[in-house]
Amino acid sequence: MKSAAPRTPIDRTMALRRLRTLTLGTALAGALGMVGFGSVAALTYAGKASTTGGTVADNSSPTTTTSPDTSSTATATPSASTSSGSSLQAASQTPTATARPAQVTTGGS
């Protein structure tokens, strides 16, 4: 079996230029594809509607107990709807002060 003829410097330069062009084209096509898919996903996915309010986890034991001040009550009157059609709701309970530290929990990791 015969061995292949040695390549000239011009052949090597052209091969490297083709390889660089293919690499750059693949990278650009991948970036454009990512932007395209991301745009379509952002335009079509409205998100998840939450029907329940958030909860706060209480991992500490209370050191003191305070009773809510019952002498004053908070009331809310419904107002006219906003342009988006939503209106404010009345408060379900009066907020009270506690002696324990607050903790906020989110769904993120």
PDB file as gemmi writes it, atoms N, CA and C in Angstrom:
CRYST1    1.000    1.000    1.000  90.00  90.00  90.00 P 1                      
ATOM      1  N   MET A   1       0.837  -1.170   0.000  1.00  0.00           N  
ATOM      2  CA  MET A   1       0.000   0.000   0.000  1.00  0.00           C  
ATOM      3  C   MET A   1       0.885   1.237   0.000  1.00  0.00           C  
ATOM      4  N   LYS A   2       0.492   2.226  -0.769  1.00  0.00           N  
ATOM      5  CA  LYS A   2       1.273   3.448  -0.895  1.00  0.00           C  
ATOM      6  C   LYS A   2       0.878   4.442   0.196  1.00  0.00           C  
ATOM      7  N   SER A   3       1.829   5.207   0.664  1.00  0.00           N  
ATOM      8  CA  SER A   3       1.521   6.248   1.638  1.00  0.00           C  
ATOM      9  C   SER A   3       1.034   7.499   0.905  1.00  0.00           C  
ATOM     10  N   ALA A   4       0.285   8.335   1.628  1.00  0.00           N  
ATOM     11  CA  ALA A   4      -0.273   9.539   1.019  1.00  0.00           C  
ATOM     12  C   ALA A   4       0.843  10.536   0.733  1.00  0.00           C  
ATOM     13  N   ALA A   5       0.629  11.303  -0.297  1.00  0.00           N  
ATOM     14  CA  ALA A   5       1.622  12.312  -0.674  1.00  0.00           C  
ATOM     15  C   ALA A   5       1.624  13.427   0.365  1.00  0.00           C  
ATOM     16  N   PRO A   6       2.766  13.972   0.699  1.00  0.00           N  
ATOM     17  CA  PRO A   6       2.814  15.052   1.678  1.00  0.00           C  
ATOM     18  C   PRO A   6       2.049  16.279   1.183  1.00  0.00           C  
ATOM     19  N   ARG A   7       1.414  16.967   2.122  1.00  0.00           N  
ATOM     20  CA  ARG A   7       0.631  18.163   1.790  1.00  0.00           C  
ATOM     21  C   ARG A   7       1.535  19.384   1.709  1.00  0.00           C  
ATOM     22  N   THR A   8       1.124  20.312   0.911  1.00  0.00           N  
ATOM     23  CA  THR A   8       1.881  21.556   0.779  1.00  0.00           C  
ATOM     24  C   THR A   8       1.410  22.543   1.838  1.00  0.00           C  
ATOM     25  N   PRO A   9       2.194  23.564   2.149  1.00  0.00           N  
ATOM     26  CA  PRO A   9       1.764  24.575   3.114  1.00  0.00           C  
ATOM     27  C   PRO A   9       0.465  25.282   2.698  1.00  0.00           C  
ATOM     28  N   ILE A  10       0.227  25.423   1.424  1.00  0.00           N  
ATOM     29  CA  ILE A  10      -1.002  26.067   0.950  1.00  0.00           C  
ATOM     30  C   ILE A  10      -2.212  25.179   1.273  1.00  0.00           C  
ATOM     31  N   ASP A  11      -2.063  23.859   1.060  1.00  0.00           N  
ATOM     32  CA  ASP A  11      -3.149  22.932   1.392  1.00  0.00           C  
ATOM     33  C   ASP A  11      -3.455  22.972   2.890  1.00  0.00           C  
ATOM     34  N   ARG A  12      -2.400  23.031   3.709  1.00  0.00           N  
ATOM     35  CA  ARG A  12      -2.593  23.083   5.155  1.00  0.00           C  
ATOM     36  C   ARG A  12      -3.298  24.374   5.559  1.00  0.00           C  
ATOM     37  N   THR A  13      -2.902  25.475   4.992  1.00  0.00           N  
ATOM     38  CA  THR A  13      -3.535  26.761   5.299  1.00  0.00           C  
ATOM     39  C   THR A  13      -5.004  26.752   4.906  1.00  0.00           C  
ATOM     40  N   MET A  14      -5.334  26.198   3.771  1.00  0.00           N  
ATOM     41  CA  MET A  14      -6.740  26.135   3.327  1.00  0.00           C  
ATOM     42  C   MET A  14      -7.555  25.218   4.240  1.00  0.00           C  
ATOM     43  N   ALA A  15      -6.972  24.121   4.686  1.00  0.00           N  
ATOM     44  CA  ALA A  15      -7.672  23.201   5.577  1.00  0.00           C  
ATOM     45  C   ALA A  15      -7.949  23.870   6.930  1.00  0.00           C  
ATOM     46  N   LEU A  16      -6.964  24.593   7.443  1.00  0.00           N  
ATOM     47  CA  LEU A  16      -7.172  25.310   8.707  1.00  0.00           C  
ATOM     48  C   LEU A  16      -8.232  26.405   8.563  1.00  0.00           C  
ATOM     49  N   ARG A  17      -8.257  27.068   7.428  1.00  0.00           N  
ATOM     50  CA  ARG A  17      -9.265  28.104   7.180  1.00  0.00           C  
ATOM     51  C   ARG A  17     -10.663  27.491   7.126  1.00  0.00           C  
ATOM     52  N   ARG A  18     -10.803  26.333   6.474  1.00  0.00           N  
ATOM     53  CA  ARG A  18     -12.103  25.639   6.431  1.00  0.00           C  
ATOM     54  C   ARG A  18     -12.530  25.211   7.839  1.00  0.00           C  
ATOM     55  N   LEU A  19     -11.580  24.686   8.617  1.00  0.00           N  
ATOM     56  CA  LEU A  19     -11.883  24.253   9.981  1.00  0.00           C  
ATOM     57  C   LEU A  19     -12.315  25.447  10.837  1.00  0.00           C  
ATOM     58  N   ARG A  20     -11.636  26.571  10.714  1.00  0.00           N  
ATOM     59  CA  ARG A  20     -11.996  27.779  11.462  1.00  0.00           C  
ATOM     60  C   ARG A  20     -13.381  28.281  11.047  1.00  0.00           C  
ATOM     61  N   THR A  21     -13.675  28.242   9.764  1.00  0.00           N  
ATOM     62  CA  THR A  21     -14.990  28.682   9.271  1.00  0.00           C  
ATOM     63  C   THR A  21     -16.105  27.780   9.803  1.00  0.00           C  
ATOM     64  N   LEU A  22     -15.868  26.463   9.775  1.00  0.00           N  
ATOM     65  CA  LEU A  22     -16.871  25.533  10.294  1.00  0.00           C  
ATOM     66  C   LEU A  22     -17.083  25.723  11.797  1.00  0.00           C  
ATOM     67  N   THR A  23     -16.008  25.929  12.543  1.00  0.00           N  
ATOM     68  CA  THR A  23     -16.109  26.128  13.987  1.00  0.00           C  
ATOM     69  C   THR A  23     -16.860  27.413  14.312  1.00  0.00           C  
ATOM     70  N   LEU A  24     -16.507  28.483  13.634  1.00  0.00           N  
ATOM     71  CA  LEU A  24     -17.182  29.760  13.868  1.00  0.00           C  
ATOM     72  C   LEU A  24     -18.654  29.684  13.452  1.00  0.00           C  
ATOM     73  N   GLY A  25     -18.938  29.057  12.331  1.00  0.00           N  
ATOM     74  CA  GLY A  25     -20.331  28.909  11.882  1.00  0.00           C  
ATOM     75  C   GLY A  25     -21.163  28.096  12.852  1.00  0.00           C  
ATOM     76  N   THR A  26     -20.587  27.024  13.393  1.00  0.00           N  
ATOM     77  CA  THR A  26     -21.299  26.194  14.370  1.00  0.00           C  
ATOM     78  C   THR A  26     -21.579  26.963  15.653  1.00  0.00           C  
ATOM     79  N   ALA A  27     -20.587  27.735  16.104  1.00  0.00           N  
ATOM     80  CA  ALA A  27     -20.779  28.523  17.323  1.00  0.00           C  
ATOM     81  C   ALA A  27     -21.863  29.585  17.127  1.00  0.00           C  
ATOM     82  N   LEU A  28     -21.842  30.271  15.998  1.00  0.00           N  
ATOM     83  CA  LEU A  28     -22.862  31.293  15.728  1.00  0.00           C  
ATOM     84  C   LEU A  28     -24.253  30.679  15.580  1.00  0.00           C  
ATOM     85  N   ALA A  29     -24.336  29.536  14.898  1.00  0.00           N  
ATOM     86  CA  ALA A  29     -25.632  28.866  14.747  1.00  0.00           C  
ATOM     87  C   ALA A  29     -26.171  28.423  16.100  1.00  0.00           C  
ATOM     88  N   GLY A  30     -25.304  27.919  16.970  1.00  0.00           N  
ATOM     89  CA  GLY A  30     -25.734  27.521  18.311  1.00  0.00           C  
ATOM     90  C   GLY A  30     -26.225  28.703  19.127  1.00  0.00           C  
ATOM     91  N   ALA A  31     -25.516  29.830  19.047  1.00  0.00           N  
ATOM     92  CA  ALA A  31     -25.926  31.029  19.796  1.00  0.00           C  
ATOM     93  C   ALA A  31     -27.254  31.560  19.267  1.00  0.00           C  
ATOM     94  N   LEU A  32     -27.411  31.606  17.959  1.00  0.00           N  
ATOM     95  CA  LEU A  32     -28.674  32.079  17.383  1.00  0.00           C  
ATOM     96  C   LEU A  32     -29.825  31.127  17.716  1.00  0.00           C  
ATOM     97  N   GLY A  33     -29.546  29.835  17.711  1.00  0.00           N  
ATOM     98  CA  GLY A  33     -30.576  28.866  18.085  1.00  0.00           C  
ATOM     99  C   GLY A  33     -31.003  29.033  19.537  1.00  0.00           C  
ATOM    100  N   MET A  34     -30.041  29.279  20.423  1.00  0.00           N  
ATOM    101  CA  MET A  34     -30.359  29.482  21.834  1.00  0.00           C  
ATOM    102  C   MET A  34     -31.209  30.745  22.018  1.00  0.00           C  
ATOM    103  N   VAL A  35     -30.834  31.810  21.337  1.00  0.00           N  
ATOM    104  CA  VAL A  35     -31.610  33.050  21.424  1.00  0.00           C  
ATOM    105  C   VAL A  35     -33.012  32.839  20.850  1.00  0.00           C  
ATOM    106  N   GLY A  36     -33.105  32.117  19.743  1.00  0.00           N  
ATOM    107  CA  GLY A  36     -34.410  31.850  19.135  1.00  0.00           C  
ATOM    108  C   GLY A  36     -35.313  31.028  20.029  1.00  0.00           C  
ATOM    109  N   PHE A  37     -34.788  29.932  20.574  1.00  0.00           N  
ATOM    110  CA  PHE A  37     -35.594  29.103  21.468  1.00  0.00           C  
ATOM    111  C   PHE A  37     -35.956  29.850  22.743  1.00  0.00           C  
ATOM    112  N   GLY A  38     -35.024  30.633  23.261  1.00  0.00           N  
ATOM    113  CA  GLY A  38     -35.309  31.419  24.457  1.00  0.00           C  
ATOM    114  C   GLY A  38     -36.397  32.447  24.215  1.00  0.00           C  
ATOM    115  N   SER A  39     -36.367  33.082  23.051  1.00  0.00           N  
ATOM    116  CA  SER A  39     -37.404  34.073  22.715  1.00  0.00           C  
ATOM    117  C   SER A  39     -38.773  33.417  22.581  1.00  0.00           C  
ATOM    118  N   VAL A  40     -38.816  32.292  21.900  1.00  0.00           N  
ATOM    119  CA  VAL A  40     -40.089  31.584  21.743  1.00  0.00           C  
ATOM    120  C   VAL A  40     -40.613  31.138  23.103  1.00  0.00           C  
ATOM    121  N   ALA A  41     -39.736  30.631  23.956  1.00  0.00           N  
ATOM    122  CA  ALA A  41     -40.163  30.190  25.287  1.00  0.00           C  
ATOM    123  C   ALA A  41     -40.667  31.363  26.115  1.00  0.00           C  
ATOM    124  N   ALA A  42     -39.978  32.491  26.043  1.00  0.00           N  
ATOM    125  CA  ALA A  42     -40.392  33.655  26.825  1.00  0.00           C  
ATOM    126  C   ALA A  42     -41.724  34.220  26.330  1.00  0.00           C  
ATOM    127  N   LEU A  43     -41.969  34.148  25.047  1.00  0.00           N  
ATOM    128  CA  LEU A  43     -43.212  34.689  24.505  1.00  0.00           C  
ATOM    129  C   LEU A  43     -44.400  33.764  24.728  1.00  0.00           C  
ATOM    130  N   THR A  44     -44.167  32.467  24.785  1.00  0.00           N  
ATOM    131  CA  THR A  44     -45.287  31.532  24.859  1.00  0.00           C  
ATOM    132  C   THR A  44     -45.595  31.045  26.265  1.00  0.00           C  
ATOM    133  N   TYR A  45     -44.655  31.108  27.204  1.00  0.00           N  
ATOM    134  CA  TYR A  45     -44.890  30.601  28.554  1.00  0.00           C  
ATOM    135  C   TYR A  45     -45.326  31.750  29.450  1.00  0.00           C  
ATOM    136  N   ALA A  46     -46.554  31.677  29.950  1.00  0.00           N  
ATOM    137  CA  ALA A  46     -47.106  32.748  30.772  1.00  0.00           C  
ATOM    138  C   ALA A  46     -46.732  32.595  32.235  1.00  0.00           C  
ATOM    139  N   GLY A  47     -46.192  31.480  32.626  1.00  0.00           N  
ATOM    140  CA  GLY A  47     -45.839  31.263  34.026  1.00  0.00           C  
ATOM    141  C   GLY A  47     -46.905  30.456  34.731  1.00  0.00           C  
ATOM    142  N   LYS A  48     -46.660  30.191  35.986  1.00  0.00           N  
ATOM    143  CA  LYS A  48     -47.588  29.399  36.790  1.00  0.00           C  
ATOM    144  C   LYS A  48     -48.375  30.336  37.692  1.00  0.00           C  
ATOM    145  N   ALA A  49     -49.679  30.282  37.588  1.00  0.00           N  
ATOM    146  CA  ALA A  49     -50.536  31.111  38.419  1.00  0.00           C  
ATOM    147  C   ALA A  49     -50.668  30.477  39.794  1.00  0.00           C  
ATOM    148  N   SER A  50     -50.476  31.272  40.823  1.00  0.00           N  
ATOM    149  CA  SER A  50     -50.579  30.783  42.186  1.00  0.00           C  
ATOM    150  C   SER A  50     -51.951  31.154  42.739  1.00  0.00           C  
ATOM    151  N   THR A  51     -52.673  30.171  43.271  1.00  0.00           N  
ATOM    152  CA  THR A  51     -53.999  30.441  43.816  1.00  0.00           C  
ATOM    153  C   THR A  51     -53.979  30.548  45.331  1.00  0.00           C  
ATOM    154  N   THR A  52     -52.868  30.179  45.948  1.00  0.00           N  
ATOM    155  CA  THR A  52     -52.778  30.245  47.402  1.00  0.00           C  
ATOM    156  C   THR A  52     -51.707  31.240  47.787  1.00  0.00           C  
ATOM    157  N   GLY A  53     -51.824  31.770  48.970  1.00  0.00           N  
ATOM    158  CA  GLY A  53     -50.824  32.701  49.470  1.00  0.00           C  
ATOM    159  C   GLY A  53     -49.610  31.953  49.972  1.00  0.00           C  
ATOM    160  N   GLY A  54     -48.531  32.674  50.214  1.00  0.00           N  
ATOM    161  CA  GLY A  54     -47.314  32.067  50.724  1.00  0.00           C  
ATOM    162  C   GLY A  54     -47.464  31.711  52.188  1.00  0.00           C  
ATOM    163  N   THR A  55     -46.645  30.800  52.637  1.00  0.00           N  
ATOM    164  CA  THR A  55     -46.657  30.403  54.039  1.00  0.00           C  
ATOM    165  C   THR A  55     -45.301  30.685  54.641  1.00  0.00           C  
ATOM    166  N   VAL A  56     -45.276  30.877  55.943  1.00  0.00           N  
ATOM    167  CA  VAL A  56     -44.048  31.112  56.676  1.00  0.00           C  
ATOM    168  C   VAL A  56     -43.841  29.948  57.630  1.00  0.00           C  
ATOM    169  N   ALA A  57     -42.678  29.336  57.564  1.00  0.00           N  
ATOM    170  CA  ALA A  57     -42.376  28.226  58.452  1.00  0.00           C  
ATOM    171  C   ALA A  57     -41.904  28.778  59.787  1.00  0.00           C  
ATOM    172  N   ASP A  58     -42.448  28.246  60.888  1.00  0.00           N  
ATOM    173  CA  ASP A  58     -42.076  28.669  62.227  1.00  0.00           C  
ATOM    174  C   ASP A  58     -41.270  27.544  62.859  1.00  0.00           C  
ATOM    175  N   ASN A  59     -39.943  27.706  62.857  1.00  0.00           N  
ATOM    176  CA  ASN A  59     -39.067  26.663  63.390  1.00  0.00           C  
ATOM    177  C   ASN A  59     -38.590  26.956  64.799  1.00  0.00           C  
ATOM    178  N   SER A  60     -39.058  28.026  65.409  1.00  0.00           N  
ATOM    179  CA  SER A  60     -38.611  28.355  66.757  1.00  0.00           C  
ATOM    180  C   SER A  60     -39.796  28.324  67.715  1.00  0.00           C  
ATOM    181  N   SER A  61     -39.494  28.096  68.973  1.00  0.00           N  
ATOM    182  CA  SER A  61     -40.564  28.109  69.968  1.00  0.00           C  
ATOM    183  C   SER A  61     -40.701  29.523  70.512  1.00  0.00           C  
ATOM    184  N   PRO A  62     -41.915  29.986  70.730  1.00  0.00           N  
ATOM    185  CA  PRO A  62     -42.096  31.350  71.218  1.00  0.00           C  
ATOM    186  C   PRO A  62     -41.645  31.472  72.670  1.00  0.00           C  
ATOM    187  N   THR A  63     -41.008  32.599  72.971  1.00  0.00           N  
ATOM    188  CA  THR A  63     -40.570  32.818  74.342  1.00  0.00           C  
ATOM    189  C   THR A  63     -41.612  33.591  75.127  1.00  0.00           C  
ATOM    190  N   THR A  64     -42.332  34.466  74.459  1.00  0.00           N  
ATOM    191  CA  THR A  64     -43.417  35.201  75.103  1.00  0.00           C  
ATOM    192  C   THR A  64     -44.620  35.177  74.191  1.00  0.00           C  
ATOM    193  N   THR A  65     -45.760  35.262  74.794  1.00  0.00           N  
ATOM    194  CA  THR A  65     -46.987  35.284  74.017  1.00  0.00           C  
ATOM    195  C   THR A  65     -47.659  36.628  74.226  1.00  0.00           C  
ATOM    196  N   THR A  66     -48.039  37.251  73.128  1.00  0.00           N  
ATOM    197  CA  THR A  66     -48.748  38.524  73.215  1.00  0.00           C  
ATOM    198  C   THR A  66     -50.127  38.348  72.635  1.00  0.00           C  
ATOM    199  N   SER A  67     -51.075  38.968  73.236  1.00  0.00           N  
ATOM    200  CA  SER A  67     -52.429  38.882  72.710  1.00  0.00           C  
ATOM    201  C   SER A  67     -52.666  40.087  71.813  1.00  0.00           C  
ATOM    202  N   PRO A  68     -53.419  39.909  70.746  1.00  0.00           N  
ATOM    203  CA  PRO A  68     -53.675  41.027  69.848  1.00  0.00           C  
ATOM    204  C   PRO A  68     -54.524  42.094  70.537  1.00  0.00           C  
ATOM    205  N   ASP A  69     -54.290  43.310  70.140  1.00  0.00           N  
ATOM    206  CA  ASP A  69     -55.041  44.444  70.669  1.00  0.00           C  
ATOM    207  C   ASP A  69     -56.429  44.415  70.031  1.00  0.00           C  
ATOM    208  N   THR A  70     -57.442  44.102  70.826  1.00  0.00           N  
ATOM    209  CA  THR A  70     -58.800  43.973  70.288  1.00  0.00           C  
ATOM    210  C   THR A  70     -59.563  45.283  70.348  1.00  0.00           C  
ATOM    211  N   SER A  71     -58.931  46.330  70.866  1.00  0.00           N  
ATOM    212  CA  SER A  71     -59.660  47.592  70.980  1.00  0.00           C  
ATOM    213  C   SER A  71     -59.819  48.290  69.630  1.00  0.00           C  
ATOM    214  N   SER A  72     -58.925  48.013  68.696  1.00  0.00           N  
ATOM    215  CA  SER A  72     -59.061  48.630  67.377  1.00  0.00           C  
ATOM    216  C   SER A  72     -59.075  47.540  66.325  1.00  0.00           C  
ATOM    217  N   THR A  73     -59.877  47.707  65.323  1.00  0.00           N  
ATOM    218  CA  THR A  73     -59.952  46.731  64.249  1.00  0.00           C  
ATOM    219  C   THR A  73     -59.640  47.426  62.935  1.00  0.00           C  
ATOM    220  N   ALA A  74     -59.006  46.694  62.053  1.00  0.00           N  
ATOM    221  CA  ALA A  74     -58.680  47.235  60.741  1.00  0.00           C  
ATOM    222  C   ALA A  74     -59.782  46.854  59.763  1.00  0.00           C  
ATOM    223  N   THR A  75     -60.238  47.803  59.038  1.00  0.00           N  
ATOM    224  CA  THR A  75     -61.257  47.525  58.039  1.00  0.00           C  
ATOM    225  C   THR A  75     -60.791  48.073  56.704  1.00  0.00           C  
ATOM    226  N   ALA A  76     -61.200  47.432  55.666  1.00  0.00           N  
ATOM    227  CA  ALA A  76     -60.870  47.880  54.320  1.00  0.00           C  
ATOM    228  C   ALA A  76     -62.159  47.996  53.530  1.00  0.00           C  
ATOM    229  N   THR A  77     -62.252  49.032  52.791  1.00  0.00           N  
ATOM    230  CA  THR A  77     -63.425  49.197  51.936  1.00  0.00           C  
ATOM    231  C   THR A  77     -63.016  48.928  50.507  1.00  0.00           C  
ATOM    232  N   PRO A  78     -63.825  48.187  49.766  1.00  0.00           N  
ATOM    233  CA  PRO A  78     -63.469  47.898  48.384  1.00  0.00           C  
ATOM    234  C   PRO A  78     -63.462  49.185  47.568  1.00  0.00           C  
ATOM    235  N   SER A  79     -62.486  49.283  46.696  1.00  0.00           N  
ATOM    236  CA  SER A  79     -62.400  50.447  45.816  1.00  0.00           C  
ATOM    237  C   SER A  79     -62.769  50.027  44.403  1.00  0.00           C  
ATOM    238  N   ALA A  80     -62.823  50.984  43.531  1.00  0.00           N  
ATOM    239  CA  ALA A  80     -63.168  50.696  42.131  1.00  0.00           C  
ATOM    240  C   ALA A  80     -62.069  49.842  41.517  1.00  0.00           C  
ATOM    241  N   SER A  81     -62.433  49.047  40.556  1.00  0.00           N  
ATOM    242  CA  SER A  81     -61.465  48.173  39.906  1.00  0.00           C  
ATOM    243  C   SER A  81     -60.459  49.003  39.136  1.00  0.00           C  
ATOM    244  N   THR A  82     -59.246  48.467  39.068  1.00  0.00           N  
ATOM    245  CA  THR A  82     -58.222  49.134  38.281  1.00  0.00           C  
ATOM    246  C   THR A  82     -58.422  48.794  36.816  1.00  0.00           C  
ATOM    247  N   SER A  83     -57.566  49.331  35.985  1.00  0.00           N  
ATOM    248  CA  SER A  83     -57.717  49.103  34.557  1.00  0.00           C  
ATOM    249  C   SER A  83     -57.518  47.646  34.173  1.00  0.00           C  
ATOM    250  N   SER A  84     -56.788  46.859  34.999  1.00  0.00           N  
ATOM    251  CA  SER A  84     -56.580  45.451  34.673  1.00  0.00           C  
ATOM    252  C   SER A  84     -57.726  44.576  35.173  1.00  0.00           C  
ATOM    253  N   GLY A  85     -58.674  45.146  35.908  1.00  0.00           N  
ATOM    254  CA  GLY A  85     -59.836  44.385  36.337  1.00  0.00           C  
ATOM    255  C   GLY A  85     -59.693  43.826  37.737  1.00  0.00           C  
ATOM    256  N   SER A  86     -58.581  44.023  38.420  1.00  0.00           N  
ATOM    257  CA  SER A  86     -58.431  43.480  39.761  1.00  0.00           C  
ATOM    258  C   SER A  86     -58.739  44.562  40.790  1.00  0.00           C  
ATOM    259  N   SER A  87     -59.147  44.141  41.956  1.00  0.00           N  
ATOM    260  CA  SER A  87     -59.417  45.080  43.034  1.00  0.00           C  
ATOM    261  C   SER A  87     -58.790  44.542  44.310  1.00  0.00           C  
ATOM    262  N   LEU A  88     -58.618  45.395  45.293  1.00  0.00           N  
ATOM    263  CA  LEU A  88     -58.017  44.995  46.554  1.00  0.00           C  
ATOM    264  C   LEU A  88     -59.009  44.214  47.395  1.00  0.00           C  
ATOM    265  N   GLN A  89     -58.487  43.310  48.198  1.00  0.00           N  
ATOM    266  CA  GLN A  89     -59.329  42.530  49.089  1.00  0.00           C  
ATOM    267  C   GLN A  89     -59.137  43.024  50.515  1.00  0.00           C  
ATOM    268  N   ALA A  90     -60.147  42.800  51.347  1.00  0.00           N  
ATOM    269  CA  ALA A  90     -60.069  43.194  52.748  1.00  0.00           C  
ATOM    270  C   ALA A  90     -59.090  42.284  53.483  1.00  0.00           C  
ATOM    271  N   ALA A  91     -58.432  42.815  54.502  1.00  0.00           N  
ATOM    272  CA  ALA A  91     -57.485  42.028  55.287  1.00  0.00           C  
ATOM    273  C   ALA A  91     -58.235  40.957  56.065  1.00  0.00           C  
ATOM    274  N   SER A  92     -57.664  39.737  56.123  1.00  0.00           N  
ATOM    275  CA  SER A  92     -58.337  38.647  56.816  1.00  0.00           C  
ATOM    276  C   SER A  92     -58.120  38.725  58.323  1.00  0.00           C  
ATOM    277  N   GLN A  93     -57.009  39.273  58.772  1.00  0.00           N  
ATOM    278  CA  GLN A  93     -56.764  39.425  60.199  1.00  0.00           C  
ATOM    279  C   GLN A  93     -55.817  40.592  60.415  1.00  0.00           C  
ATOM    280  N   THR A  94     -55.843  41.106  61.626  1.00  0.00           N  
ATOM    281  CA  THR A  94     -54.989  42.224  61.977  1.00  0.00           C  
ATOM    282  C   THR A  94     -53.587  41.721  62.274  1.00  0.00           C  
ATOM    283  N   PRO A  95     -52.558  42.329  61.704  1.00  0.00           N  
ATOM    284  CA  PRO A  95     -51.201  41.870  62.007  1.00  0.00           C  
ATOM    285  C   PRO A  95     -50.834  42.146  63.462  1.00  0.00           C  
ATOM    286  N   THR A  96     -50.113  41.224  64.081  1.00  0.00           N  
ATOM    287  CA  THR A  96     -49.703  41.386  65.476  1.00  0.00           C  
ATOM    288  C   THR A  96     -48.196  41.268  65.578  1.00  0.00           C  
ATOM    289  N   ALA A  97     -47.620  41.895  66.579  1.00  0.00           N  
ATOM    290  CA  ALA A  97     -46.185  41.830  66.802  1.00  0.00           C  
ATOM    291  C   ALA A  97     -45.846  40.559  67.577  1.00  0.00           C  
ATOM    292  N   THR A  98     -44.714  39.949  67.239  1.00  0.00           N  
ATOM    293  CA  THR A  98     -44.260  38.760  67.942  1.00  0.00           C  
ATOM    294  C   THR A  98     -42.830  38.984  68.408  1.00  0.00           C  
ATOM    295  N   ALA A  99     -42.421  38.213  69.401  1.00  0.00           N  
ATOM    296  CA  ALA A  99     -41.077  38.347  69.952  1.00  0.00           C  
ATOM    297  C   ALA A  99     -40.094  37.396  69.296  1.00  0.00           C  
ATOM    298  N   ARG A 100     -40.515  36.567  68.379  1.00  0.00           N  
ATOM    299  CA  ARG A 100     -39.613  35.618  67.743  1.00  0.00           C  
ATOM    300  C   ARG A 100     -39.117  36.176  66.403  1.00  0.00           C  
ATOM    301  N   PRO A 101     -37.980  35.670  65.921  1.00  0.00           N  
ATOM    302  CA  PRO A 101     -37.432  36.180  64.664  1.00  0.00           C  
ATOM    303  C   PRO A 101     -38.281  35.730  63.466  1.00  0.00           C  
ATOM    304  N   ALA A 102     -38.307  36.570  62.460  1.00  0.00           N  
ATOM    305  CA  ALA A 102     -39.081  36.246  61.251  1.00  0.00           C  
ATOM    306  C   ALA A 102     -38.229  35.419  60.306  1.00  0.00           C  
ATOM    307  N   GLN A 103     -38.884  34.563  59.518  1.00  0.00           N  
ATOM    308  CA  GLN A 103     -38.205  33.745  58.543  1.00  0.00           C  
ATOM    309  C   GLN A 103     -39.033  33.738  57.277  1.00  0.00           C  
ATOM    310  N   VAL A 104     -38.376  33.964  56.144  1.00  0.00           N  
ATOM    311  CA  VAL A 104     -39.039  33.950  54.848  1.00  0.00           C  
ATOM    312  C   VAL A 104     -38.529  32.763  54.056  1.00  0.00           C  
ATOM    313  N   THR A 105     -39.442  31.996  53.497  1.00  0.00           N  
ATOM    314  CA  THR A 105     -39.064  30.834  52.717  1.00  0.00           C  
ATOM    315  C   THR A 105     -39.562  31.011  51.291  1.00  0.00           C  
ATOM    316  N   THR A 106     -38.695  30.772  50.313  1.00  0.00           N  
ATOM    317  CA  THR A 106     -39.076  30.857  48.913  1.00  0.00           C  
ATOM    318  C   THR A 106     -38.969  29.491  48.263  1.00  0.00           C  
ATOM    319  N   GLY A 107     -39.432  29.374  47.058  1.00  0.00           N  
ATOM    320  CA  GLY A 107     -39.369  28.104  46.353  1.00  0.00           C  
ATOM    321  C   GLY A 107     -38.027  27.860  45.695  1.00  0.00           C  
ATOM    322  N   GLY A 108     -37.149  28.854  45.676  1.00  0.00           N  
ATOM    323  CA  GLY A 108     -35.849  28.706  45.038  1.00  0.00           C  
ATOM    324  C   GLY A 108     -34.902  27.847  45.843  1.00  0.00           C  
ATOM    325  N   SER A 109     -33.862  27.389  45.188  1.00  0.00           N  
ATOM    326  CA  SER A 109     -32.875  26.585  45.920  1.00  0.00           C  
ATOM    327  C   SER A 109     -31.534  27.262  45.931  1.00  0.00           C  
TER     328      SER A 109                                                      
END                                                                             
